[in-house]
């Protein structure tokens, strides 16, 4: 099985970091994961709706018009930007034989599978980067769930005030402090059992979220918190989607 991880921004270092997370996901020894970085004209960091639109344009121009990648040789495509990214439906319609999902959509499916059933008090939420994403991702959750996204188990999106590029350029202690602060706000919103990391570049910050959970809930409960990396969730969900198409 062959997957292509697509980074719709133009920073190769971010692609490599997400590739490492993807390859560390224990799914199958027979799984091949290749990577693609958007061309240099694409945004270096996707921070708003215009960046989403621009990255979609440049990736589609490069992949479909310039045929820079032989997409048809892949079983699945993973759009590695934590957003309701327009590349997901555009690639799905452009390559109907290939299974397509995004790390945002994959993390939602994963979070919902990890918390208890609808009658439980367990909740889940998202810690993300900039303020823009609070409304964007909340709307995205609603659209994905349907029926205006009514799900009392979802307790919201909390931002760190960082950008994706900040996660690779600022001092580690500053990044960790901002991620911890946002996580503590999320954990105070209810009986949170699962936190989704709302940026592909947040890989490696699980320990910060874990420490915040221990501080907020105590060690035993904090150690039981599920922390979802969108890239790893994407590999797992895409692998399952491909197998489901074969079986059903």
SENUZA-630580 format. One record per residue (C-alpha): x, y, z. Coordinates in nm, 4 decimals, padded with zeros to 6 digits, always signed. Layout:
N
REC/xx/yy/zz
REC/X/Y/Z $
...
END
This chain:
248
REC/xx/yy/zz
REC/+00.0000/+00.0000/+00.0000 $
REC/+00.1341/+00.3425/-00.0993 $
REC/+00.0381/+00.6729/+00.0637 $
REC/+00.1384/+01.0255/-00.0320 $
REC/+00.1593/+01.2800/+00.2493 $
REC/+00.0944/+01.6252/+00.1027 $
REC/+00.2261/+01.9336/+00.2811 $
REC/+00.0359/+02.2257/+00.1242 $
REC/+00.2836/+02.4825/+00.2536 $
REC/+00.6247/+02.5337/+00.0971 $
REC/+00.8489/+02.4522/+00.3952 $
REC/+01.0386/+02.1295/+00.3388 $
REC/+01.1503/+02.1081/+00.7033 $
REC/+00.7868/+02.0839/+00.8088 $
REC/+00.7306/+01.8071/+00.5547 $
REC/+01.0224/+01.6097/+00.6976 $
REC/+00.8930/+01.6504/+01.0538 $
REC/+00.5492/+01.5225/+00.9542 $
REC/+00.7061/+01.2415/+00.7522 $
REC/+00.8889/+01.1266/+01.0655 $
REC/+00.5618/+01.1221/+01.2609 $
REC/+00.3885/+00.9327/+00.9811 $
REC/+00.6598/+00.6688/+00.9532 $
REC/+00.6613/+00.6229/+01.3319 $
REC/+00.2967/+00.5149/+01.3200 $
REC/+00.2858/+00.1350/+01.3681 $
REC/+00.0315/+00.0394/+01.1035 $
REC/+00.1975/-00.2051/+00.8634 $
REC/+00.5508/-00.2954/+00.7575 $
REC/+00.4224/-00.3091/+00.4000 $
REC/+00.3067/+00.0539/+00.4053 $
REC/+00.5083/+00.2976/+00.1907 $
REC/+00.4745/+00.6680/+00.2750 $
REC/+00.6095/+00.9231/+00.0280 $
REC/+00.5941/+01.2993/+00.0763 $
REC/+00.5202/+01.6064/-00.1320 $
REC/+00.5897/+01.9710/-00.0467 $
REC/+00.3972/+02.2509/-00.2162 $
REC/+00.5928/+02.4621/-00.4674 $
REC/+00.7792/+02.7719/-00.3526 $
REC/+00.4940/+03.0056/-00.4539 $
REC/+00.2697/+02.8511/-00.1876 $
REC/+00.2511/+03.0073/+00.1612 $
REC/+00.5271/+02.9152/+00.4038 $
REC/+00.2704/+02.8977/+00.6820 $
REC/-00.1053/+02.8535/+00.6440 $
REC/-00.2636/+03.0971/+00.8884 $
REC/-00.5979/+03.2028/+00.7371 $
REC/-00.8551/+03.1407/+00.4672 $
REC/-00.6552/+03.3150/+00.1962 $
REC/-00.3557/+03.0941/+00.2695 $
REC/-00.5791/+02.7875/+00.2369 $
REC/-00.7079/+02.9099/-00.1001 $
REC/-00.3589/+02.9980/-00.2259 $
REC/-00.2096/+02.6666/-00.1181 $
REC/-00.4930/+02.4800/-00.2886 $
REC/-00.4322/+02.6669/-00.6141 $
REC/-00.0559/+02.6124/-00.6210 $
REC/-00.0734/+02.2449/-00.5258 $
REC/-00.3442/+02.1702/-00.7834 $
REC/-00.1556/+02.3622/-01.0525 $
REC/+00.1580/+02.1643/-00.9732 $
REC/+00.0058/+01.8197/-00.9279 $
REC/-00.2679/+01.8240/-01.1905 $
REC/-00.1642/+02.0744/-01.4564 $
REC/+00.2125/+02.0233/-01.4371 $
REC/+00.1774/+01.6537/-01.3436 $
REC/+00.4710/+01.6837/-01.1027 $
REC/+00.3516/+01.3721/-00.9186 $
REC/+00.2067/+01.0491/-01.0557 $
REC/-00.0889/+01.0540/-00.8168 $
REC/-00.2521/+00.7481/-00.9705 $
REC/+00.0221/+00.5186/-00.8387 $
REC/-00.0887/+00.5900/-00.4810 $
REC/-00.3654/+00.4188/-00.2879 $
REC/-00.4240/+00.7194/-00.0645 $
REC/-00.3486/+01.0901/-00.0256 $
REC/-00.3152/+01.2614/+00.3134 $
REC/-00.3498/+01.6413/+00.3158 $
REC/-00.1278/+01.7399/+00.6077 $
REC/-00.2692/+02.0764/+00.7081 $
REC/-00.4896/+02.0856/+01.0165 $
REC/-00.7850/+02.2657/+00.8638 $
REC/-01.1042/+02.2093/+00.6708 $
REC/-00.8749/+02.2342/+00.3687 $
REC/-01.0245/+02.2706/+00.0225 $
REC/-00.7567/+02.0389/-00.1176 $
REC/-00.9344/+01.7392/+00.0356 $
REC/-01.2549/+01.7598/-00.1729 $
REC/-01.0703/+01.8920/-00.4793 $
REC/-00.8238/+01.6026/-00.4840 $
REC/-01.0989/+01.3515/-00.4073 $
REC/-01.2995/+01.4702/-00.7087 $
REC/-00.9912/+01.4946/-00.9304 $
REC/-00.8664/+01.1451/-00.8452 $
REC/-01.1761/+00.9363/-00.7642 $
REC/-00.9828/+00.6075/-00.7604 $
REC/-00.7516/+00.7329/-00.4861 $
REC/-00.8662/+00.7589/-00.1228 $
REC/-00.8218/+01.1124/+00.0136 $
REC/-00.8516/+01.2561/+00.3625 $
REC/-00.6963/+01.5329/+00.5704 $
REC/-00.5303/+01.5238/+00.9100 $
REC/-00.8141/+01.7375/+01.0493 $
REC/-01.0867/+01.4966/+00.9416 $
REC/-00.8806/+01.1973/+01.0529 $
REC/-00.8249/+01.3433/+01.3986 $
REC/-01.1998/+01.3968/+01.4463 $
REC/-01.2759/+01.0344/+01.3629 $
REC/-00.9976/+00.9217/+01.5936 $
REC/-01.1039/+01.1434/+01.8847 $
REC/-01.4650/+01.0276/+01.8589 $
REC/-01.3500/+00.6653/+01.8617 $
REC/-01.1417/+00.7161/+02.1755 $
REC/-01.3910/+00.8827/+02.4072 $
REC/-01.6822/+00.6983/+02.5643 $
REC/-02.0291/+00.6787/+02.4063 $
REC/-02.2868/+00.9518/+02.3664 $
REC/-02.4264/+00.8988/+02.7167 $
REC/-02.0868/+00.9565/+02.8780 $
REC/-01.9687/+01.2830/+03.0329 $
REC/-01.6309/+01.2494/+02.8601 $
REC/-01.5452/+01.5312/+02.6224 $
REC/-01.2809/+01.6206/+02.3671 $
REC/-01.1346/+01.9358/+02.2178 $
REC/-00.8599/+02.0867/+02.0050 $
REC/-00.5477/+02.2872/+02.0925 $
REC/-00.4328/+02.4834/+01.7887 $
REC/-00.2079/+02.7685/+01.6791 $
REC/-00.3525/+03.1113/+01.5867 $
REC/-00.6829/+03.2773/+01.6775 $
REC/-00.8217/+03.2347/+01.3233 $
REC/-00.8388/+02.8615/+01.3755 $
REC/-01.0766/+02.8791/+01.6709 $
REC/-01.3726/+02.9739/+01.4514 $
REC/-01.2494/+02.7917/+01.1403 $
REC/-01.2012/+02.4580/+01.3149 $
REC/-01.5194/+02.4909/+01.5200 $
REC/-01.7119/+02.5458/+01.1970 $
REC/-01.5207/+02.2569/+01.0412 $
REC/-01.6198/+02.0211/+01.3221 $
REC/-01.9827/+02.1253/+01.2768 $
REC/-01.9742/+02.0711/+00.9016 $
REC/-01.8049/+01.7335/+00.9396 $
REC/-02.0518/+01.6065/+01.1990 $
REC/-02.3557/+01.7391/+01.0096 $
REC/-02.6834/+01.8686/+01.1566 $
REC/-02.5022/+02.1891/+01.2536 $
REC/-02.2475/+01.9755/+01.4327 $
REC/-02.4420/+01.9372/+01.7555 $
REC/-02.2200/+01.7268/+01.9802 $
REC/-02.2154/+01.8089/+02.3485 $
REC/-01.8945/+01.6053/+02.3805 $
REC/-01.6997/+01.8667/+02.1812 $
REC/-01.5800/+02.1402/+02.4156 $
REC/-01.4138/+02.3702/+02.1654 $
REC/-01.0917/+02.4946/+02.0079 $
REC/-00.8262/+02.6786/+02.2088 $
REC/-00.5411/+02.8670/+02.0419 $
REC/-00.1822/+02.9222/+02.1495 $
REC/-00.1382/+03.2431/+01.9506 $
REC/+00.1438/+03.0820/+01.7515 $
REC/+00.1750/+03.0124/+01.3796 $
REC/+00.2935/+02.6839/+01.2313 $
REC/+00.6273/+02.8438/+01.1431 $
REC/+00.6624/+02.9716/+01.5022 $
REC/+00.6706/+02.6097/+01.6152 $
REC/+01.0004/+02.5717/+01.4268 $
REC/+01.1525/+02.9144/+01.4964 $
REC/+01.0700/+03.0346/+01.8501 $
REC/+01.2512/+02.9285/+02.1650 $
REC/+01.1270/+02.5901/+02.2900 $
REC/+01.0391/+02.7265/+02.6338 $
REC/+00.8162/+02.9947/+02.4778 $
REC/+00.6378/+02.7393/+02.2606 $
REC/+00.5885/+02.5013/+02.5517 $
REC/+00.4490/+02.7753/+02.7762 $
REC/+00.1921/+02.8838/+02.5176 $
REC/+00.0850/+02.5272/+02.4385 $
REC/+00.0497/+02.4488/+02.8082 $
REC/-00.1581/+02.7627/+02.8703 $
REC/-00.3991/+02.6803/+02.5870 $
REC/-00.4241/+02.3193/+02.7030 $
REC/-00.5095/+02.4206/+03.0596 $
REC/-00.7921/+02.6404/+02.9279 $
REC/-00.9286/+02.3481/+02.7288 $
REC/-00.9031/+02.1078/+03.0222 $
REC/-01.0926/+02.3536/+03.2421 $
REC/-01.3876/+02.3419/+03.0008 $
REC/-01.5110/+02.0023/+03.1154 $
REC/-01.4305/+01.6369/+03.1665 $
REC/-01.1817/+01.6235/+02.8794 $
REC/-01.0656/+01.2724/+02.7900 $
REC/-00.9046/+01.3487/+02.4522 $
REC/-00.7072/+01.6428/+02.3109 $
REC/-00.6406/+01.6736/+01.9378 $
REC/-00.3276/+01.8669/+01.8433 $
REC/-00.4549/+02.1182/+01.5906 $
REC/-00.1456/+02.1658/+01.3766 $
REC/+00.0720/+01.9219/+01.1873 $
REC/+00.3793/+02.0990/+01.3243 $
REC/+00.2799/+02.0266/+01.6862 $
REC/+00.4293/+01.6760/+01.6688 $
REC/+00.6603/+01.6270/+01.9661 $
REC/+00.4595/+01.8492/+02.2017 $
REC/+00.2594/+01.5624/+02.3501 $
REC/+00.4589/+01.5802/+02.6730 $
REC/+00.3565/+01.9443/+02.7248 $
REC/-00.0099/+01.8521/+02.6931 $
REC/+00.0435/+01.5528/+02.9238 $
REC/+00.2080/+01.7734/+03.1884 $
REC/-00.0822/+02.0176/+03.1684 $
REC/-00.3280/+01.7304/+03.2142 $
REC/-00.1434/+01.6069/+03.5219 $
REC/-00.1464/+01.9580/+03.6649 $
REC/-00.5170/+02.0053/+03.5963 $
REC/-00.6481/+01.6566/+03.6732 $
REC/-00.3829/+01.4821/+03.8823 $
REC/-00.1293/+01.2242/+03.7694 $
REC/-00.3532/+00.9195/+03.7316 $
REC/-00.6225/+01.0925/+03.5302 $
REC/-00.3694/+01.3019/+03.3396 $
REC/-00.1800/+00.9913/+03.2338 $
REC/-00.5038/+00.8528/+03.0915 $
REC/-00.5669/+01.1500/+02.8606 $
REC/-00.5650/+01.0622/+02.4898 $
REC/-00.3508/+01.2983/+02.2796 $
REC/-00.4171/+01.2744/+01.9063 $
REC/-00.1458/+01.3646/+01.6556 $
REC/-00.3280/+01.4472/+01.3315 $
REC/-00.0559/+01.3032/+01.1076 $
REC/-00.0544/+00.9684/+01.2883 $
REC/-00.4343/+00.9672/+01.2936 $
REC/-00.4288/+01.0408/+00.9213 $
REC/-00.2088/+00.7410/+00.8440 $
REC/-00.4276/+00.5115/+01.0551 $
REC/-00.7579/+00.6358/+00.9127 $
REC/-00.6341/+00.6399/+00.5526 $
REC/-00.5033/+00.2841/+00.5871 $
REC/-00.8419/+00.1759/+00.7212 $
REC/-01.0364/+00.3633/+00.4518 $
REC/-00.8340/+00.1955/+00.1771 $
REC/-00.8932/-00.1476/+00.3282 $
REC/-01.2644/-00.0742/+00.3697 $
REC/-01.2932/+00.0084/-00.0001 $
REC/-01.1304/-00.3237/-00.0842 $
REC/-01.3485/-00.5254/+00.1535 $
REC/-01.6868/-00.3584/+00.1129 $
END
